[in-house]
Amino acid sequence: MGVIKTIDLVGTSSESWEDAARQALAEATKTIRGIETLDVLEQTARIGADGILEYHTHVRIHFRLERS
C-alpha cells in the first residue's frame, strides 16, 4: 500500500508544447524519485508580433511517497 503525491509544473520551450512538457519532467526528475505518470493539463503560448514566442505546458506529475 502507498500514497501517490502530485505536483503541478509549467514547462516552457521555444520549440513546442511537447518539448515544454519534457522540460518540466526533466526538471522534476532532478529532485523527485519514483515518478510514475504525467498528465498534460493545459497548453498555452506567449505571443509576439511574429507569432508564438514561447510554448507553455501545464503538467501534473504523480510520484509514490517513500517511507524511511
N, CA, C and O atoms as a GROMACS GRO file, in nm:
protein
  272
    1MET      N    1   0.085  -0.117   0.000
    1MET     CA    2   0.000   0.000   0.000
    1MET      C    3   0.090   0.123   0.000
    1MET      O    4   0.201   0.119   0.051
    2GLY      N    5   0.043   0.230  -0.055
    2GLY     CA    6   0.123   0.351  -0.060
    2GLY      C    7   0.039   0.474  -0.085
    2GLY      O    8  -0.084   0.467  -0.094
    3VAL      N    9   0.107   0.584  -0.096
    3VAL     CA   10   0.044   0.712  -0.122
    3VAL      C   11   0.110   0.774  -0.243
    3VAL      O   12   0.233   0.775  -0.255
    4ILE      N   13   0.029   0.826  -0.332
    4ILE     CA   14   0.077   0.897  -0.450
    4ILE      C   15   0.061   1.047  -0.425
    4ILE      O   16  -0.047   1.092  -0.387
    5LYS      N   17   0.166   1.122  -0.446
    5LYS     CA   18   0.161   1.268  -0.433
    5LYS      C   19   0.164   1.328  -0.573
    5LYS      O   20   0.221   1.269  -0.665
    6THR      N   21   0.104   1.444  -0.588
    6THR     CA   22   0.108   1.513  -0.717
    6THR      C   23   0.162   1.654  -0.699
    6THR      O   24   0.143   1.718  -0.595
    7ILE      N   25   0.228   1.701  -0.803
    7ILE     CA   26   0.269   1.841  -0.810
    7ILE      C   27   0.238   1.892  -0.949
    7ILE      O   28   0.241   1.816  -1.046
    8ASP      N   29   0.208   2.019  -0.959
    8ASP     CA   30   0.184   2.084  -1.088
    8ASP      C   31   0.304   2.169  -1.124
    8ASP      O   32   0.359   2.241  -1.041
    9LEU      N   33   0.345   2.160  -1.249
    9LEU     CA   34   0.455   2.239  -1.302
    9LEU      C   35   0.415   2.294  -1.438
    9LEU      O   36   0.328   2.239  -1.505
   10VAL      N   37   0.479   2.403  -1.478
   10VAL     CA   38   0.461   2.456  -1.614
   10VAL      C   39   0.599   2.458  -1.679
   10VAL      O   40   0.688   2.532  -1.638
   11GLY      N   41   0.614   2.374  -1.782
   11GLY     CA   42   0.737   2.373  -1.859
   11GLY      C   43   0.728   2.474  -1.971
   11GLY      O   44   0.619   2.504  -2.021
   12THR      N   45   0.842   2.529  -2.011
   12THR     CA   46   0.845   2.626  -2.120
   12THR      C   47   0.944   2.582  -2.227
   12THR      O   48   1.043   2.514  -2.198
   13SER      N   49   0.917   2.623  -2.350
   13SER     CA   50   1.005   2.588  -2.461
   13SER      C   51   0.984   2.687  -2.574
   13SER      O   52   0.875   2.741  -2.592
   14SER      N   53   1.089   2.710  -2.649
   14SER     CA   54   1.077   2.793  -2.770
   14SER      C   55   1.044   2.706  -2.891
   14SER      O   56   1.023   2.757  -3.001
   15GLU      N   57   1.040   2.572  -2.871
   15GLU     CA   58   1.021   2.479  -2.983
   15GLU      C   59   0.878   2.426  -2.998
   15GLU      O   60   0.820   2.434  -3.106
   16SER      N   61   0.820   2.371  -2.887
   16SER     CA   62   0.689   2.307  -2.898
   16SER      C   63   0.629   2.283  -2.760
   16SER      O   64   0.697   2.294  -2.658
   17TRP      N   65   0.497   2.250  -2.759
   17TRP     CA   66   0.432   2.214  -2.634
   17TRP      C   67   0.488   2.081  -2.582
   17TRP      O   68   0.504   2.064  -2.461
   18GLU      N   69   0.518   1.988  -2.671
   18GLU     CA   70   0.575   1.860  -2.630
   18GLU      C   71   0.710   1.880  -2.562
   18GLU      O   72   0.738   1.817  -2.460
   19ASP      N   73   0.793   1.966  -2.618
   19ASP     CA   74   0.923   1.993  -2.557
   19ASP      C   75   0.905   2.062  -2.422
   19ASP      O   76   0.983   2.038  -2.330
   20ALA      N   77   0.805   2.148  -2.410
   20ALA     CA   78   0.779   2.215  -2.282
   20ALA      C   79   0.743   2.111  -2.174
   20ALA      O   80   0.786   2.124  -2.060
   21ALA      N   81   0.666   2.009  -2.210
   21ALA     CA   82   0.633   1.902  -2.116
   21ALA      C   83   0.760   1.825  -2.078
   21ALA      O   84   0.780   1.791  -1.962
   22ARG      N   85   0.844   1.799  -2.176
   22ARG     CA   86   0.971   1.730  -2.148
   22ARG      C   87   1.059   1.812  -2.054
   22ARG      O   88   1.125   1.756  -1.966
   23GLN      N   89   1.060   1.942  -2.071
   23GLN     CA   90   1.140   2.030  -1.984
   23GLN      C   91   1.090   2.022  -1.840
   23GLN      O   92   1.170   2.016  -1.747
   24ALA      N   93   0.958   2.023  -1.822
   24ALA     CA   94   0.901   2.013  -1.687
   24ALA      C   95   0.939   1.879  -1.623
   24ALA      O   96   0.979   1.876  -1.507
   25LEU      N   97   0.928   1.770  -1.698
   25LEU     CA   98   0.963   1.639  -1.646
   25LEU      C   99   1.112   1.631  -1.613
   25LEU      O  100   1.151   1.578  -1.509
   26ALA      N  101   1.195   1.683  -1.701
   26ALA     CA  102   1.340   1.681  -1.678
   26ALA      C  103   1.376   1.754  -1.550
   26ALA      O  104   1.462   1.709  -1.474
   27GLU      N  105   1.313   1.865  -1.526
   27GLU     CA  106   1.341   1.942  -1.404
   27GLU      C  107   1.293   1.866  -1.280
   27GLU      O  108   1.362   1.864  -1.178
   28ALA      N  109   1.176   1.804  -1.289
   28ALA     CA  110   1.123   1.728  -1.176
   28ALA      C  111   1.211   1.610  -1.140
   28ALA      O  112   1.229   1.581  -1.022
   29THR      N  113   1.267   1.543  -1.239
   29THR     CA  114   1.349   1.424  -1.211
   29THR      C  115   1.481   1.459  -1.141
   29THR      O  116   1.549   1.370  -1.090
   30LYS      N  117   1.516   1.586  -1.137
   30LYS     CA  118   1.638   1.627  -1.067
   30LYS      C  119   1.623   1.614  -0.916
   30LYS      O  120   1.722   1.595  -0.845
   31THR      N  121   1.499   1.624  -0.865
   31THR     CA  122   1.480   1.624  -0.720
   31THR      C  123   1.374   1.524  -0.672
   31THR      O  124   1.360   1.504  -0.551
   32ILE      N  125   1.301   1.462  -0.762
   32ILE     CA  126   1.192   1.370  -0.722
   32ILE      C  127   1.222   1.230  -0.774
   32ILE      O  128   1.252   1.211  -0.891
   33ARG      N  129   1.212   1.132  -0.683
   33ARG     CA  130   1.226   0.992  -0.722
   33ARG      C  131   1.088   0.929  -0.734
   33ARG      O  132   0.991   0.978  -0.675
   34GLY      N  133   1.079   0.822  -0.809
   34GLY     CA  134   0.956   0.744  -0.816
   34GLY      C  135   0.845   0.806  -0.898
   34GLY      O  136   0.728   0.776  -0.875
   35ILE      N  137   0.878   0.890  -0.995
   35ILE     CA  138   0.775   0.948  -1.082
   35ILE      C  139   0.711   0.837  -1.163
   35ILE      O  140   0.781   0.757  -1.226
   36GLU      N  141   0.578   0.831  -1.160
   36GLU     CA  142   0.506   0.725  -1.227
   36GLU      C  143   0.428   0.772  -1.350
   36GLU      O  144   0.427   0.703  -1.452
   37THR      N  145   0.365   0.887  -1.341
   37THR     CA  146   0.286   0.936  -1.454
   37THR      C  147   0.293   1.087  -1.464
   37THR      O  148   0.331   1.156  -1.369
   38LEU      N  149   0.255   1.136  -1.579
   38LEU     CA  150   0.249   1.279  -1.607
   38LEU      C  151   0.120   1.304  -1.684
   38LEU      O  152   0.094   1.239  -1.786
   39ASP      N  153   0.039   1.398  -1.637
   39ASP     CA  154  -0.082   1.440  -1.708
   39ASP      C  155  -0.059   1.578  -1.768
   39ASP      O  156  -0.007   1.667  -1.701
   40VAL      N  157  -0.097   1.596  -1.892
   40VAL     CA  158  -0.094   1.729  -1.953
   40VAL      C  159  -0.229   1.794  -1.924
   40VAL      O  160  -0.334   1.744  -1.966
   41LEU      N  161  -0.226   1.905  -1.850
   41LEU     CA  162  -0.349   1.972  -1.809
   41LEU      C  163  -0.389   2.086  -1.902
   41LEU      O  164  -0.507   2.108  -1.927
   42GLU      N  165  -0.289   2.157  -1.954
   42GLU     CA  166  -0.320   2.276  -2.033
   42GLU      C  167  -0.199   2.312  -2.117
   42GLU      O  168  -0.084   2.291  -2.077
   43GLN      N  169  -0.224   2.365  -2.233
   43GLN     CA  170  -0.118   2.415  -2.320
   43GLN      C  171  -0.153   2.558  -2.360
   43GLN      O  172  -0.262   2.585  -2.410
   44THR      N  173  -0.058   2.648  -2.337
   44THR     CA  174  -0.077   2.788  -2.373
   44THR      C  175   0.051   2.837  -2.440
   44THR      O  176   0.150   2.764  -2.449
   45ALA      N  177   0.047   2.960  -2.487
   45ALA     CA  178   0.166   3.015  -2.553
   45ALA      C  179   0.173   3.165  -2.529
   45ALA      O  180   0.072   3.233  -2.513
   46ARG      N  181   0.295   3.214  -2.527
   46ARG     CA  182   0.320   3.358  -2.521
   46ARG      C  183   0.338   3.405  -2.664
   46ARG      O  184   0.416   3.347  -2.740
   47ILE      N  185   0.267   3.511  -2.700
   47ILE     CA  186   0.260   3.557  -2.839
   47ILE      C  187   0.332   3.690  -2.854
   47ILE      O  188   0.326   3.776  -2.766
   48GLY      N  189   0.400   3.706  -2.966
   48GLY     CA  190   0.464   3.832  -3.002
   48GLY      C  191   0.418   3.875  -3.140
   48GLY      O  192   0.328   3.813  -3.197
   49ALA      N  193   0.478   3.978  -3.192
   49ALA     CA  194   0.440   4.032  -3.323
   49ALA      C  195   0.458   3.929  -3.435
   49ALA      O  196   0.384   3.932  -3.534
   50ASP      N  197   0.554   3.840  -3.421
   50ASP     CA  198   0.582   3.741  -3.525
   50ASP      C  199   0.521   3.604  -3.498
   50ASP      O  200   0.555   3.507  -3.566
   51GLY      N  201   0.432   3.595  -3.400
   51GLY     CA  202   0.368   3.466  -3.370
   51GLY      C  203   0.405   3.416  -3.232
   51GLY      O  204   0.426   3.494  -3.140
   52ILE      N  205   0.414   3.284  -3.218
   52ILE     CA  206   0.442   3.223  -3.088
   52ILE      C  207   0.589   3.244  -3.049
   52ILE      O  208   0.681   3.209  -3.123
   53LEU      N  209   0.606   3.302  -2.931
   53LEU     CA  210   0.741   3.324  -2.877
   53LEU      C  211   0.783   3.210  -2.785
   53LEU      O  212   0.900   3.170  -2.783
   54GLU      N  213   0.687   3.157  -2.708
   54GLU     CA  214   0.720   3.055  -2.609
   54GLU      C  215   0.599   2.967  -2.583
   54GLU      O  216   0.488   3.016  -2.562
   55TYR      N  217   0.621   2.837  -2.584
   55TYR     CA  218   0.517   2.739  -2.556
   55TYR      C  219   0.519   2.706  -2.407
   55TYR      O  220   0.626   2.690  -2.348
   56HIS      N  221   0.400   2.696  -2.347
   56HIS     CA  222   0.387   2.660  -2.205
   56HIS      C  223   0.300   2.536  -2.196
   56HIS      O  224   0.192   2.531  -2.256
   57THR      N  225   0.345   2.437  -2.120
   57THR     CA  226   0.265   2.318  -2.096
   57THR      C  227   0.254   2.296  -1.945
   57THR      O  228   0.354   2.276  -1.876
   58HIS      N  229   0.130   2.300  -1.897
   58HIS     CA  230   0.100   2.279  -1.755
   58HIS      C  231   0.081   2.128  -1.736
   58HIS      O  232  -0.006   2.068  -1.798
   59VAL      N  233   0.164   2.068  -1.651
   59VAL     CA  234   0.159   1.923  -1.629
   59VAL      C  235   0.138   1.894  -1.480
   59VAL      O  236   0.173   1.973  -1.393
   60ARG      N  237   0.081   1.777  -1.454
   60ARG     CA  238   0.070   1.725  -1.317
   60ARG      C  239   0.152   1.597  -1.312
   60ARG      O  240   0.129   1.504  -1.388
   61ILE      N  241   0.247   1.595  -1.222
   61ILE     CA  242   0.338   1.481  -1.207
   61ILE      C  243   0.296   1.402  -1.083
   61ILE      O  244   0.273   1.459  -0.976
   62HIS      N  245   0.287   1.269  -1.099
   62HIS     CA  246   0.245   1.180  -0.991
   62HIS      C  247   0.365   1.095  -0.949
   62HIS      O  248   0.433   1.036  -1.033
   63PHE      N  249   0.391   1.090  -0.820
   63PHE     CA  250   0.501   1.006  -0.771
   63PHE      C  251   0.463   0.944  -0.638
   63PHE      O  252   0.385   0.999  -0.560
   64ARG      N  253   0.521   0.826  -0.615
   64ARG     CA  254   0.492   0.749  -0.493
   64ARG      C  255   0.580   0.798  -0.380
   64ARG      O  256   0.702   0.811  -0.395
   65LEU      N  257   0.518   0.824  -0.265
   65LEU     CA  258   0.595   0.865  -0.148
   65LEU      C  259   0.669   0.745  -0.092
   65LEU      O  260   0.615   0.634  -0.086
   66GLU      N  261   0.793   0.766  -0.052
   66GLU     CA  262   0.876   0.660   0.004
   66GLU      C  263   0.874   0.670   0.156
   66GLU      O  264   0.876   0.779   0.214
   67ARG      N  265   0.869   0.555   0.219
   67ARG     CA  266   0.878   0.551   0.365
   67ARG      C  267   1.021   0.519   0.404
   67ARG      O  268   1.087   0.438   0.339
   68SER      N  269   1.068   0.583   0.511
   68SER     CA  270   1.204   0.554   0.556
   68SER      C  271   1.205   0.450   0.666
   68SER      O  272   1.312   0.414   0.716
   0.00000   0.00000   0.00000
